[in-house]
Amino acid sequence: MIGKVYSKMVKEKIVFDCEDSLQMKTVAVLIQKASQYRSTIYLIRSGRRANAKSLLGVMSLGIENGAEIEIEAEGDDAQDAVNALISHLKNPKIAV
C-alpha cells in the first residue's frame, strides 16, 4: 500500500496599500517572489482567482490600492511562500 501525501494549504488576506508610482513594480516583484516557490500559489480578489506566478493572470485581477487580496498556497513550502508574499506587500522593497 502506498501512503498518501497530504499537501499543506495556507491562506492569508491582506489589503494592498502602495504608492501609486510603485504599484506596477510591487506587483512585478510579487510575481518574481512567488515564482521562487514550488507551491501552487493563487491571488484571489473579489471572487476572482489568478496564478500568482503569471503576469497576465495577476494583471487580470486589477489590483489597486485598498483592494483586499487573499493569498492561497498549497505545497511543501506553502507557509514560507505566503509569509514572503505578505511581508513583501506590507513593506515592498524595490530597488531603483
N, C-alpha and C positions, 0 to 999 in steps of 0.2 A: 504494500500500500504506500502510495506516495503522499507525503504530508502536504497540507495546504499552506500556501504562503499568503499571509494577510498583509495588504498594503496599509500604510498609515495615512489617513486623510486628516488634513488640518485646514481650518477656515478661520479667517480673521477679517474684520472690517476696519476701514479707515476712511476719513474724509480727506479728499485730495485738496491740498492747500499749497499753492506755489505761486511765486511771482509770475505775472503774465509773460514776461520776456523769457522765462526759463521753462515754461510748461512743456514745450516740444522736446527739449533736451532732457528734461527729467523723465519723460515717458520713454525716450530712446535708451537712456541708461537703465531704466527699469527692465526693458526688454533684454538688454545685454546681461544684466544680472540674472534674470530668470533663466536665460539660456545656459548658465553655468551649472545648473542643477539637473539631475537625472529625473526628478519627479515630473509628473504632468502637472502643469500649473495653469490655472484659469483666472481671469479677472472677470468679475460679474458686476454689472451696473444696470440698475432699473430692469432687472429680469433678463438682461442680455448677457451672454457669456462668450468670452473670446480667449483663445490660446495666448497666454502671456508671453510666449516666445515668438509671436507673429506680429510684425509691424502693422500689416493691414488689419489683422483681427483687433488689435488694441486700438488702432485709429478708428475703427468702425464703432467703438463704444462712445466716441465723442466725449472723452473725459475732460472736464473743465473744473475750475475752482468751485469748491463746495460740493462736488459730487461724492456721494458715498460709494466706495468701491469695496467689494469683498474679494479677498484673495483666497483661492482654494487650491491646495496642492495635495497630490497623492503620490506616495512613493517612499523609498527608504530615507531620503533627505528632505522630506516634506516640511518638517518643523524648521529646519535650517533655512530652507528656501523662503518660507513665509516670514520668518524673523528678519531675513536680509532685505526682503522687499518692503516690509513695513518700516524698517529702520531707514531705508533709502527715502521712502515717501515722507516720513516725518522730518527728515533733515537731508534733503538732496545735496550730495557732494558732487559738484560739477566742475571739472577742470576747464578753464577757459583758455 
